Amino acid sequence: MTSRIRIAGTVKVPGDKSISHRAVMLCALADGESRIRGFLHAEDTLATAAMMRALGGRVDEVSPTELRVVGAGLRGLTEPEDVIDAGNSGTTIRIGAGILAAQPFLSIVTGDRYLRRRPMKRIVEPLVRMGATIAGRRGNTLPPLCIEGGRLSGIRYEMPVASAQVKSALLLAGLYAAGPVTVVEPLPSRDHTERMLSAMGLSVSRHGNEVTVRPAERLAPLDLDVPGDISAAAFFLVLSASVPGALLRLPGVGVNPFRTGILAVLRRMGADIRLESLREEGGEPVADIVVRGKELSATEVSPPEVPSLIDEVPALCVAAALAEGRTVVRGAGELRVKESDRIGAMVSALSSLGVSCGEYQDGLWIEGSTRILTGVRCDSRGDHRIAMSLLVLSAAAGVPIEVTDTACIDTSFPGFHDMLKEVLR
């Protein structure tokens, strides 16, 4: 099944969300003035900027996508006067907790109704073992979190589930610890934090799946160009890949090897994806991505692949719904505790649209190449990635789909609607 709409053009996706979060946090801890260009000006990243301002960092907007940050220094943060609101941002509260756990003052962090349902035990447990005092709802497992910082000890922590947020929280707490902090990952996750710490003058060592940081005295400021976000690009990659004859160019996208699983899977399904002008900017690999649409075939995504495409699974579901055969994704149980239960949300939406699909506890299966029903109302569950995926499915299939609560898209991709309209000819 293909769309009759012609899809062509150039899409300049916004700055990488993960890198934007980390840049604001780390630059606010640096000694001196940093510049961040290509910053993702979205609700989630602005929540991180607001948090660092509340802690004494100076974060000025030169323009919506350029920040000037005057750091307070590693030991120059001050106690916030009010509760910190992380909004919908799990990155803000989880990675931020690693910083707050080391401060000699009290902090309280909350968020919106969706964030207050997201599990925090995964960061609370290791940070408490390091010496912080953290209280939260439901036995210290849900926000709001009340964090009483203190002297932290080094730790060797084996993560039960691969999570870049948990890893980053512990590495940042490790900057203040009395000894080394080693995080052992079951599978390698995105390494933006390690790259940025190295660029700021710290020695970060990796041996296999172990990452270690040692106590630090200072962080050097950064002059950083944030690459385009491959998680944002994924929606347009899937759109172009799924429609034979489509051609899209996405310039300046980050292609960090821990983030490019979506490219590998789409290629395996038959998509024509090329990386042009491969280069390095700010310690991160960047390329212009060119995607030509072809008929896609189903594939299987195995657990070791999942960390490199965890945020892109909802978009991948769209490709699966339009491909020939049954696509299976396993090892993705982490999707159950994102902004929504993304496995349940996608299976529910696709089923209502007439797509044969089902779920496992750790994944899902989708039988593609069925007729997408028109005029169906699908619930985004307030999840930006679910909302964008369903809108892309509507465009690729050439049928109207009513998606509820699309305002949540602004948490990560302001301007998405306009960009989508521009490439539909």
C-alpha positions in Angstrom: 0.0 0.0 0.0 1.4 3.4 -1.0 0.4 7.0 -0.7 -0.6 9.0 -3.8 1.0 12.1 -2.3 4.4 13.0 -3.7 7.0 13.4 -0.9 10.1 15.4 -1.6 12.2 18.2 -0.3 14.7 19.1 2.4 14.0 18.8 6.1 16.2 20.6 8.6 15.4 18.9 11.9 15.9 20.8 15.2 18.9 20.3 17.4 19.5 17.1 19.2 17.3 16.9 22.4 19.7 14.7 24.4 22.7 16.8 23.6 20.8 20.1 24.3 19.8 18.9 27.7 23.4 17.8 28.6 25.0 20.9 27.2 22.9 23.3 29.4 23.5 21.2 32.5 27.3 20.8 32.0 27.9 24.3 30.8 26.1 25.7 33.9 28.6 23.7 36.0 31.6 24.9 34.0 34.0 27.7 34.9 33.5 30.5 32.4 31.2 31.3 29.5 29.9 28.8 27.0 28.0 29.1 23.7 25.5 26.6 22.6 24.3 26.9 19.0 21.6 24.7 17.4 19.9 24.3 20.8 16.6 22.6 20.7 14.1 25.3 21.8 11.4 23.0 23.1 9.4 22.6 26.3 11.6 19.7 27.7 15.0 21.4 27.1 13.6 24.8 28.3 12.7 23.0 31.6 16.4 22.0 31.9 17.5 25.6 31.3 15.0 26.8 33.9 16.4 24.2 36.4 19.9 25.4 35.9 18.9 29.0 36.3 17.1 28.1 39.6 20.4 26.6 40.8 22.4 29.7 40.1 23.6 29.2 36.6 23.2 32.1 34.1 21.5 30.9 30.9 20.7 33.7 28.4 18.9 33.3 25.1 21.0 35.0 22.4 18.3 33.7 20.0 15.8 30.8 20.3 18.5 28.4 19.1 21.6 29.9 20.7 22.4 30.1 24.4 25.0 31.9 26.3 25.7 30.1 29.6 27.9 31.5 32.3 28.7 28.6 34.6 28.6 28.7 38.4 31.4 26.2 38.6 31.1 22.6 39.9 30.8 23.9 43.5 29.0 27.2 42.9 25.4 26.1 42.6 22.9 27.6 45.2 19.8 26.2 46.8 16.7 26.8 44.7 14.1 29.2 46.3 11.2 27.1 45.0 10.2 23.7 43.7 11.9 22.9 40.4 9.3 22.0 37.7 10.7 19.5 35.1 7.5 19.6 33.1 7.2 16.5 31.0 11.0 15.9 30.8 12.3 12.7 32.2 15.8 13.7 31.2 15.6 16.9 33.4 14.5 15.1 36.5 16.6 12.0 36.1 20.0 13.4 35.0 19.4 16.5 37.1 19.0 14.3 40.2 22.6 13.2 39.7 23.7 16.8 40.1 21.4 17.6 42.9 22.4 14.5 44.9 25.9 16.0 45.3 24.8 19.5 46.4 25.0 20.7 50.1 21.3 21.8 50.1 17.7 20.6 49.6 16.0 20.4 46.3 12.5 19.3 45.3 11.7 18.4 41.7 8.3 17.7 40.3 6.7 17.5 36.9 3.4 17.3 35.0 0.8 14.6 35.5 2.6 12.3 33.0 6.1 12.7 34.5 4.7 12.1 38.0 3.7 8.6 36.8 7.2 7.7 35.5 9.5 5.4 37.6 12.4 7.0 39.5 13.6 4.0 41.5 16.3 3.4 38.8 18.1 6.6 39.8 17.0 6.9 43.4 18.5 3.5 44.4 22.1 4.0 43.2 22.2 7.7 44.3 21.1 6.7 47.8 23.8 4.0 47.8 26.3 6.7 47.0 25.2 8.8 50.1 22.3 11.0 49.0 19.0 11.2 50.8 16.0 11.1 48.4 12.3 10.8 49.2 9.4 10.5 46.8 6.0 9.1 46.4 5.2 5.4 46.6 8.2 4.4 48.5 10.5 6.8 46.9 9.8 5.5 43.4 7.7 8.4 41.9 8.0 12.2 41.6 8.0 14.7 43.2 11.5 13.9 44.5 12.9 15.6 47.6 16.7 15.4 47.3 19.0 16.2 50.2 22.5 16.3 48.8 25.5 15.2 50.7 29.0 13.8 50.5 29.0 11.0 48.0 31.1 7.9 47.8 32.3 6.2 44.7 30.4 3.2 43.4 30.5 0.4 40.9 27.0 0.0 39.7 25.7 -2.7 37.4 22.6 -1.4 35.7 19.8 -3.9 35.3 18.5 -2.2 32.2 20.5 -0.1 29.7 19.6 3.6 30.2 21.6 6.6 29.2 19.7 8.7 31.7 20.6 6.6 34.6 24.2 6.3 33.4 24.4 10.0 33.0 23.0 10.8 36.4 25.6 8.6 38.0 28.5 9.9 36.0 27.5 13.5 36.9 27.2 12.6 40.6 30.6 11.0 40.2 32.2 14.4 39.4 31.6 15.2 43.1 32.2 11.7 44.7 35.1 10.8 47.0 36.2 8.1 44.6 35.7 6.7 41.1 32.2 5.9 39.8 31.9 3.0 37.4 28.7 2.2 35.6 28.3 -1.2 34.0 25.8 -1.4 31.2 24.1 -4.6 30.1 24.2 -3.1 26.5 25.9 0.1 25.4 23.7 3.2 25.4 24.1 6.6 23.9 27.4 8.2 25.0 26.7 12.0 24.6 27.5 12.6 28.3 30.9 10.9 28.0 31.8 12.7 24.8 30.8 16.1 26.4 32.7 15.5 29.6 35.8 14.6 27.5 35.4 17.8 25.5 35.3 19.8 28.8 38.6 18.4 29.9 37.7 15.3 32.0 39.1 11.8 31.6 36.3 9.4 31.0 37.4 5.8 30.5 35.5 3.0 28.8 36.4 -0.7 29.0 33.9 -2.9 27.3 30.5 -2.0 28.8 32.1 -0.2 31.8 32.3 3.6 31.9 34.3 5.3 34.7 34.6 8.9 35.8 36.8 10.3 38.7 36.2 13.3 40.9 36.7 16.6 39.1 37.9 20.0 40.2 36.5 22.0 37.2 34.9 21.8 33.8 36.1 23.9 30.9 33.5 25.9 29.0 32.2 24.8 25.6 31.7 26.3 22.2 29.2 23.9 20.8 27.2 23.4 17.6 24.4 20.9 18.4 23.8 18.5 15.5 20.3 17.7 14.2 18.3 15.2 16.3 18.2 11.7 14.7 15.2 10.9 16.8 13.3 13.9 15.2 14.7 12.9 11.8 13.4 9.4 12.3 9.8 10.4 11.5 10.8 11.8 8.1 13.2 8.9 7.5 10.3 6.5 7.9 7.9 8.8 5.9 10.3 8.8 2.9 11.4 5.2 3.2 7.9 3.9 3.3 6.6 5.6 0.1 8.1 4.4 -3.2 9.4 7.3 -5.2 9.8 9.6 -2.2 13.0 11.5 -1.8 14.0 13.5 1.3 17.3 15.1 2.3 18.0 15.8 6.0 21.2 17.9 6.4 23.4 18.1 9.5 21.9 15.2 11.5 23.9 13.6 14.3 24.8 10.0 13.5 26.3 8.9 16.8 26.9 5.2 16.5 24.8 4.5 19.6 21.8 6.3 17.9 21.7 4.9 14.4 19.9 1.7 14.9 16.9 3.1 13.0 19.1 3.5 9.9 20.3 -0.1 10.1 16.7 -1.5 10.5 15.2 0.6 7.7 18.0 -0.5 5.4 17.4 -4.1 6.3 13.7 -3.5 5.3 14.9 -2.3 1.9 15.1 1.4 2.3 17.7 3.4 0.3 19.5 5.5 2.9 22.8 7.3 2.2 25.0 9.3 4.5 26.8 12.2 2.7 29.4 14.7 3.9 30.2 12.7 7.0 32.0 14.9 9.4 32.6 15.6 13.1 31.2 18.7 14.9 31.6 19.2 18.7 32.9 15.7 19.2 29.8 14.2 17.5 29.6 12.5 14.1 27.3 14.4 11.7 26.1 13.7 8.2 23.5 14.7 5.6 21.0 11.9 5.2 19.3 11.1 1.9 16.4 8.8 1.8 14.7 7.3 -1.3 11.4 5.4 -0.8 11.0 1.8 -1.9 8.7 -1.1 -1.2 9.7 -2.3 2.3 9.8 -5.8 3.7 9.3 -6.9 7.3 12.2 -7.6 9.7 13.0 -8.6 13.2 14.5 -6.3 15.7 16.5 -8.2 18.4 17.1 -7.1 22.0 20.8 -6.0 21.4 19.6 -3.6 18.8 17.0 -1.8 20.9 19.2 0.6 22.9 20.3 2.2 19.6 16.7 2.9 18.5 14.6 2.9 21.7 13.1 6.3 21.0 12.5 5.5 17.4 10.4 2.3 17.9 7.0 4.2 17.5 8.2 5.6 14.2 9.5 2.2 13.2 6.0 0.8 13.8 4.8 3.0 11.0 7.3 1.5 8.6 6.2 -2.0 9.8 2.5 -1.2 9.2 3.3 -0.3 5.6 5.9 -3.1 4.9 5.2 -6.6 3.4 5.1 -9.3 6.1 5.4 -9.5 9.9 7.8 -7.3 11.8 8.7 -8.3 15.3 10.4 -6.1 18.0 11.7 -7.8 21.2 13.7 -6.6 24.1 12.0 -3.2 24.3 10.3 -3.4 27.7 11.7 0.0 28.5 9.0 1.4 26.2 6.4 0.5 28.9 7.7 3.3 31.1 8.3 6.2 28.7 6.0 9.2 28.5 3.3 6.6 27.9 3.3 2.8 27.6 4.5 3.1 24.0 4.0 -0.6 23.2 0.4 -0.5 24.4 -0.2 2.9 22.8 1.0 1.9 19.3 -0.7 -1.5 19.3 -4.0 0.1 20.4 -3.8 2.8 17.7 -2.7 0.5 14.9 -5.4 -2.1 15.9 -8.1 0.7 15.6 -6.8 1.5 12.2 -7.3 -2.1 11.0 -3.6 -3.2 11.2 -3.1 -6.7 12.5 -0.7 -6.5 15.5 -0.2 -7.6 19.0 2.1 -7.1 22.0 4.6 -9.0 24.1 5.6 -7.8 27.5 8.9 -6.6 26.0 7.8 -5.8 22.5 5.3 -6.1 19.7 4.5 -7.6 16.3 2.9 -5.9 13.3 1.5 -7.5 10.1 2.1 -5.0 7.4 0.5 -4.1 4.0 -3.1 -3.9 5.2 -5.5 -1.2 4.3 -5.4 1.6 6.8 -8.9 2.6 7.9 -9.9 6.2 7.4 -11.5 8.7 9.8 -10.4 6.9 12.9 -9.7 8.8 16.1 -6.4 7.7 17.8 -5.2 8.7 21.3 -1.7 10.0 21.5 -1.8 9.5 25.3 0.0 12.9 25.6 3.1 11.3 24.2 4.9 13.4 21.5 6.4 10.3 19.8 3.1 8.5 19.5 1.4 11.7 18.1 4.1 12.2 15.5 4.2 8.6 14.5 0.4 8.5 13.8 0.6 11.7 11.8 3.4 10.3 9.7 1.3 7.1 9.2 -1.6 9.3 8.0 0.7 11.1 5.5 2.4 7.9 4.2 -0.8 6.0 3.8 -2.6 8.9 2.3 -5.6 8.6 4.7 -6.9 11.1 7.3 -6.3 10.0 10.9 -7.5 12.2 13.8 -4.9 12.2 16.5 -5.7 13.6 20.0 -3.5 15.9 22.0 -0.9 16.9 19.4 0.1 19.8 21.5 2.5 17.4 23.3 4.7 17.5 20.1 6.1 20.8 21.3 7.9 19.1 24.1 10.5 17.9 21.5 9.7 19.1 18.0 8.2 22.5 17.6 7.4 23.2 14.0 6.8 19.5 13.2 3.4 20.1 11.6 4.7 22.8 9.2 7.7 20.7 8.2 5.4 17.7 7.5 3.1 19.9 5.3 6.1 21.3 3.4 7.3 17.8 2.2 3.8 16.7 1.1 3.5 17.8 -2.5 
